Amino acid sequence: MIKYKKMAADRYKECGLLLARAFADYDYFKIYFPDDKKRALYLQCAMTLTLKLHRDNAVILTAEDDNKLCAVCILFPPNVHRKPALDYLLNGFLKMYFYAGFKSVSSWLSMDSSASKPCHSLSRTSWYVNTLGVAPEKQGCGIGSRFINDCIIPFIKENGGNKLCLFTNSEENRLFYQQNGFSQFKEEEYHYKGKSLGSWSYIKEI
């Protein structure tokens, strides 16, 4: 039986590790950080830092199957105040440059900022899924769909929301979100070292 709850304050490292594993082979990261070991270190640092920094301005939801963590979602409400760059620097952001290299990290940050912009343009009225990850061993079992429909959407409704947006970077994920009632409203493409990365923005009226 899957149980949903807000992330406990002392679980951000555990949740960061799950998200790092969930996105280990995702082209969104793999194209910019092709070395498996460097990418793993980068992801664990980046995900843990994101969770740590946004405990007070995001809603971080977890899913547990048989009391084991199996999915994490970082959800931003409308009109959320973004963390200043100084907060990232003071909380370990420089480690990511050490793990993955200045050029790769800078290029990825530029892409991420551009890819998220269509959703941020809706930030006054729409909730935003910053990250939604399912543990690799639980992927393909319907947990992601259940998480969205049984936890995330009801939570947004209970808090007065009626829209949910996000962007994704794989054809597999596009199909997943379309099957869960999301509609595409923006398509872009990015290039890095001869490789291409698609980016698709989606929204769902709830």
CORCOR-V989576 format. One record per run of one state. SS is the DSSP state (a for helix, b for strand, c for the rest). FROM is the first residue (numbers start at 1). TO is the last residue. If there is no record, write none. Layout:
ss=[SS | SS]
from=[FROM | FROM]
to=[TO | TO]
This chain:
ss=[c | b | c | a | c | a | c | a | c | b | c | b | c | a | c | a | c | a | c | b | c | a | c | a | c | b | c | a | c | b | c | b | c]
from=[1 | 2 | 7 | 9 | 23 | 27 | 31 | 36 | 54 | 59 | 66 | 68 | 77 | 85 | 91 | 94 | 101 | 102 | 121 | 127 | 135 | 136 | 139 | 143 | 159 | 163 | 169 | 171 | 180 | 183 | 193 | 195 | 206]
to=[1 | 6 | 8 | 22 | 26 | 30 | 35 | 53 | 58 | 65 | 67 | 76 | 84 | 90 | 93 | 100 | 101 | 120 | 126 | 134 | 135 | 138 | 142 | 158 | 162 | 168 | 170 | 179 | 182 | 192 | 194 | 205 | 206]
